[in-house]
Amino acid sequence: MASLSCYSWLAISSCGNYKMMKKMKLSFSNTKHTVSPIHSGIGSRGGGSFLWFHGRASKSKMMGFKCFSVKQDVDDDFEMDDYRLFSNLNQSTFKREPGSITGSTLLVAGTTIGAGILAIPAVTQDSGFLASAFTCIVCWIYMVVTGLLIAEVNVKTMSELGTGGVSLVSMAMRTLGVAGVQITCWCYIFIHYALLVAYVARSSDILTHFIGIPIWESATLFSLLFGGLCYFGSQQVIGAVNGALVFGILTSFTALVVAASGDLHWEALLKTNLEAIPRSIPIIALSFVYQNVVPVVCTNLEGNLKKVRTSIVLGTAIPLSLFLVWNAVILGTITGLETNTDKITDPLQILRSTNGTVGTIVEVFSLLAIGTSYIGFVLGLSDFLTDLLKLPSGQNRPLPYLLTLTPPLILSLLDPDIFFRALDFAGTYGVLVLFGILPAAMSWSDSSTESSISQNLPTLVPGGKLTLSLVIAASGFVIVSEILENFVHV
């Protein structure tokens, strides 16, 4: 197998105070890699040797950088955590700037917590809190597994391509070919449009209730306000606004728990209806979507799969706890809900009309959660459309933003009650394909055509093809069940 090579500036720190910078060729091949000095005996201060560890055995390309004294055995005290695929270097200072587990964990958690949480009480009221809590935990485990599969494929793709910052499209091309890329692109577009429609519909309803203006005015106002922020705002401004919204989410959520806990009916939380569980799975799965930032996490953590796994597990465990508390507060506060009807009864709407204080807090929390999600999805879809239309990057262009903002606005005005249907369709036909079936299919392809370059990379998901079969079967079962249910109702 021919080796893949790239050239990069590496800043390598030594013992003592000596520093060296050297342009090096990074070669990735299937030959046996040995520990060899790239420069030794330089710098009398500390008598340092500069060693580049390019793997420890054949068929491995994990790299680590460490400095040793000339009298120290190079194999002594070398920790596996020191291994990394590459180094993130500041191009101005040539200093290594590795990402942190804490930062990556918060990135995953912030991405997961979005407007999907607003629909959880509505779709779990039939099954009850205990059954829905079990469903949330199972969906969390499933989505953690698919995220870890994406991480495995992403790092292997970076290994074989010899570059960082690999996207889902590049992963699909390497493992599934052109057909996989087409499915990935269309699912990506479908999910983003469906969720943007849902966000505009719900935000316009909230703003109409607060301000007292017609639906079409509130929907237009919301789209222009947040869409204009994404188009005209700098990264610093968008980051500052998003940070303020996240702070507001945490503050309003805390206030909600405190205000509603005094009127909590504990007996209402004991209700259980296992037969209603399947109907809630698509939206609960949608609420745990974070996989779109896994490639970013892998790049930030320099391909260290152990750290990536920690960030994914912890980053999704935080939203899981938040979802369980949120669902308990809402379902325990509202009693006497009319269930088993064709139309979904929204407990949040009932809180608005029956409890003024709690209802106001819920609406503030809802609007803030929608705002953070809307910003992220507008930026993501507009960038995707810019690339799809082959437009020059580096500056905002109006066409991608018009294509991003206009269709959701029109669809939400045509059907103001589209919120739950849009979320259900996105969860069933988008999320379970893009972040359920496709990660397992990509990993299956990798395991069937294992290259010697990435064979020794750590395995994050045990069970091999049996686990992959279960992942694909679970998503397929939910999708087929949803199709049959919709067909029967039609």
N, C-alpha and C positions, 0 to 999 in steps of 0.2 A: 504493500500500500504506500503510495507516495505521501511524503510528509507535507503538512500545511505550514506555511510560515508567514509571519508578519513582523514588522519592525516597530519598535516602540522605545521611547525614552524611559529608562528606569532609574529612579533615584534610590540608591542603596546606601543605607547607613552602616557605619562600622563601629567597632569598639572605640572607646575614647572619644575624641572630638573630631576625628577625620571623617569627611564625607566625600563621596565620589558619585559622579553622574556619568553614565555611559550609554551610548546608543547600542542596543543589543538586538539580535535576531532571535525571536521566539519561535522555536521549531517544534511542531507537534507531529509526531510520527509513531509508528507502531513498533519501533525498535526499542531495545532495552535502554533505559535511562539510568545513568549512574551519577553519584554525587561527584561533582568536579568543580574546582575553583575557577572562577572567571577572572580573578585577580588576587594574588596572594602576596604577603610580605610587604604590603604598602602601608606606610604610616607608622612611624616608630612609636607613636603614642598608643599604648595598649597592644602593640604587636599584633594587629588584627589580620585575619584572613577573611576575604569576602567570598562567600559561598552561595551558589545558586542551586537549590535542590529542585531538580526537574524530575520529580517522581522518585519512587523508591524501588519499583520493580517494573518489569515489562508490562505493557498494556495499561499503564497508568500515566496520567498527565497532570495530576494534582501538583501544584508547586508551592513551595514554602521559602521564605527568606529569613535567614537568621545569621547572626555573627558569632564566631567562636574565637577563642584564644588559640594560638598556634599549638599550645600544649594540650588542648582539649580534644578529646575524641569527637568527631563530627556526629556520631550517633548517640552521644550521651545527652540525656535530658531534652531530647527533641519531642515536643508535644504534637499530637495529631491536630490540635486546634490551630497550629501554626500553618498548616497546609491551606493554600488558597489557589484558585485557578489563575488569578492575575492580581495586580495591584491597582487600586484607584489612585491616580496621581493628579495633583493640582498642576495644570499646565503652566501656571505662572511661577510657582515656587518649586515645582518638582518634588513636593513632599507627599508622602502617602497619606491619603485621607480615607481610611476605611469606614464603612458604615457601621453603625452600632445596632446591637440587638434591640435596645430600647426604642431607637428611632424607627426601626423596621416593624417592631411590634405595634407601635402607635399608628404607623401607616396602614397596616392591615386592619387594625381596630377601627380607625376612622373611616376607611373605605367600606367596611362591613355595616357600620351603623348608618343607616339612611332612611329613606321614606318607606321602605318595606315594612318597618316596624309598625307603621300606622295601621296596616291591614291585618296584622296578626290577631288582635282580639276579635275582629269580625269573622275571620275564617276558622277560629278555634272555639267560638262560643258554643257550637253544637257538640263538639267532643268534650268540652270541659277542660279545666286547668290541668288536672293530673295527666289526662291522655295527651293534651297538647304539649305539656312539659316533656313527656316521653318522646313525642314526635320531634320537638325542637332538638333534643339531645341526639337522636338518631340522625336527623338532617345535618346537625353540626359535625358529627363523626364522618358522615358521607362527604361533606364539602371540605373537610380537612384532608381526607384521603385524596380527593381530586386535585386539591391545591398542591399537595406533596407530589403527586404524579406530574403536574405541570412543572414543578421545580426540578424534578429529576430530568425530564426531557429538555428543559431549558438549559441546564448546566451541561448536559451531553451535547446539545447543539452548539453551545459556546465552545466546548472542547473541540469539536470537529471543524467548526468554521474558523476557529482561532480568533474570535472577536467577542467583545462583550455587548450588552444591550440588545439581546436577541428578542424579537417580538413573537407573539403567538402565530403570526402569519409565516414567519421564517421557520418556526418549529413545525407547523403543519406541512410546509413545502418539503422539508427534509424527511419527514416520517410518512406522510400520507400523499404527497404529490399534489398535482394541480387540483384534483377533486377535493382534497382536504382543505386547500386554500379557499376554494369557492364556498364550501360549507362554512368555514370559519368567518369569512367576510360577510356573507349574508346573515348568519346568526348574529354577528356583532352589530350590524346595521339594524336588524329587527329588534334586538333587545333595547338598543338605545332609543329608537323611535317610540317603541311601546311604553317605555318608562317615562320618556319626556311627555307623552300624551297624558299619562296618569298624573304626573306631577303638576302640569298646567291645570288639569281638571280639578284636582283637590285644592290647589292654592287659590284658584279663582273662587271656589265655593267659600273658603275661609275669609278671603278678602271681601267678598260680597256681604258676608255676615257682619264683618267688622265695620266696613266703611259705608255700606248701604248703597253701593253702585251696582249697575247691571252686570251680569256674568261676563258679557263680552268685553266690557270695559276693564273689569278686574283681571281677566285672563290676558288681555293686551298689556295692561300695566305691568303685570308680573313678568311677562316675556320680555318687554322692553327694558325693564329695570335690571333683571339679572342677565339677560342676553347682552345688553349694552355694557354691563360690567365686564363680561367675558371678552367682548370685542375691543372696547376702548381701554380697559384697565391693564396696567402693567402687572408683571408677576408679583411685585411687592404689594400692590394695591389689592389684587385678588387674594393673595395669601393673608393679608391683614383682615379683609372682610370675612374670609372663610374661618380664620381663627376666632373672630368675634362671634360668628354664628355657632361655632362649636362650643365656645364658652357659654353662650346663651342656651344651647341644648342641654348641657350638663346642669346649668342653674335651674332651668325650667323643669327638668326631670326630677331633680332633688325636691323642688317645691311641690311637684305633683305627688310624689310618694308621701311627703309629710302631710299634705292637705287631704289626700284620699285615705290614708291609713286609718284615720279616726272613724270612717264610715265603712270599714271593710267588713263584709259578711263572710266569715271564715267557712261557714257551712256551704256557701256557694262554690268554694274551691274544690269541694269533694265530688262534685258532679263528674261523671265519666260516661262517655259514649264512644266505644271503640269503633263502631261502624262509620262514624263521621270523620275518622282520621284521614283517609285517602284524599278527601276534598281539600284538606288544608296543606298538603305536602308541597304543591307548586309554589305557593306564596311564601311558605316558611323557607323553602330552599332558596327562593329569590332573596329573602332577607339576609342570607349568609353569603352573598356574592362578594368576593374580594379577589378572585383569581386573576382579574385583569392587572393587578399590581404585583403579582408573583414574579414576573420577569424583572421588574424594577427592584424588588427585594433581593433577587439573586445577584443582580449587578452591584447593588449597594454593598452586599456582604461578600463580594469578590468570589462568588461561586462556592463558598463554604456551606455545604449542604447541612451540616450539623447546626449551624447558626440559623440557617433558613428554616429548618424544621422547628426550632424553638420559637422563632418569630411568628410562624404561622399558627402554631398551637396556642400560644399565649395571646396572640392578636385576635384570634377568633373566640377564645374563651371569655374575653371581656364582653363582647356583644352578647354572647350566650347568656351570661348572668344578667345583663341589662334586659334582654328579651323576656326572661323568665319573671323578673320583678315587674316589668311593665305589664305583662299579661295577667299576672296575679292581681295587680292593683285594679286594672280595668274590669276584669271579669268578676272580681270580688266586690267591686263597688256597685255594679249594675246587676240587679236581680229581676226576674220575671221577664226575661227576653223571649220574644216569640221566635222559635227556631223551626227547623225543618220546613222552611218555605223556599220558594224558587228564588226570591230576591233576598240578597244579603242584607241583614239588619246591622247597621254600623253602631257599635256601642259608644263610639266617640261622639256621634251625633246625639245620642240619648243623653250623654253627660252634658253636652252643650245646653240642652233644654231643661234638664232637671237640677243641675248643680252649677250655679253661676260661677263660683270661684274655681272649682276643679275644671269646669268646661272651658273657662278662659285660659287656664294654664295649659290644658291639652291642646288648644288651638295654637297658642304661641309655640309650644314644643313642636307641633306638627308643621307649622310654617317654617320654622328654623331648620328642621330636618329635611324638608323638601328643598329649601334653599341650598343647603350644602350639596345635596345629591344633584340638583339641577345644574349647578355650576360645573361639577365634575363631568357630568354626562354631556353637557354642551361643549366643553373644551375637548373631550375625547372624541366626540362624533365630528366636530368641525375639523380637527386635525386629521382624522381618518379620511374625511371627504376631500380635504386638500391633497392628501397623498393619492387618493383614488382618481381624482381629476387631473393629476400631474401638474398641479399649480406650484409655482416657486414658493419655497418655504422661507421663513425668516421674517415675514411680515403678515399682518392680518389682511385677509381679502374678504370682501363682502359676500361673494357667492356662497362659500361654504357655510357661513353663518345664516344666510337667508334660507338655504336648504335645511339647515339644522333647526331653526326656530319656527319657520312658517308652517310646515305640515302638522306638527304637534298642536299648534295654536288652532288651526282650522278644525282638526279632528276633535279636539276637546270642546269646541263650540258647537259642533254638530251633535255631540252626545255628551252633555255635562255629567252623566252618571257612568262614564266609561272607566272610572278609576279602578274598580275591582276587576273588571274584565280585562283591562290592559295589563294589570299586574299578573293575573292568572295566565294569560296568553304568553307573556314574557317569561314567566317561571316555567311553564310547561314546554313550550316549543322553542324557547331560546336558551334559557339557562341550563336546562337538563341536557341539551344537545351540546352547546358550546363548552360548558364547564362540568359536564357529566360524562357523556359518551366520548367526545373527542379526546379528552386527556387520557382515558383508558385506551382508546384506539391508538394514539400516538405512542404510549408506553408499550403496547402490544407489538407495534411495529419495531420499536427499539429492541425489545427482547427477542424478536424473531431474527433480526439482522444485527446482532450485537457486534459492534466494531471493537477492535483491540484497543483503540484509544481510550474509550470510556468504560471499559469492562470492570475496572476496579473502583469506580466511583461508588460511594456509599449508597445503599438501597434504603429509601425512606419508607416505602410501603411494602411490608412482607406479604407473602402468599403467592407471588408470581402471577401466572395467568389465571389461577382460580380467583384471586381477588379482582383482577381486571374483568373477568367474566361476570362476577357479582355486581360490579359497578355498572357495567353496560346493561345488564339485565334489570337492575333496579330502575335506572332511568327509562329504559324501554317500556317497562311495565306501567309506570306512571303515565307516560306519553300515550300508550295504547289505551289505557283506561280512560284517560281524559277524552280521547277521540271518540271512543265508544259511547261515553256518557253524553257528549255533545250531539252525537248522531242520533241517539235514542230520543233526546229532548226535541230535536228537530223533527 
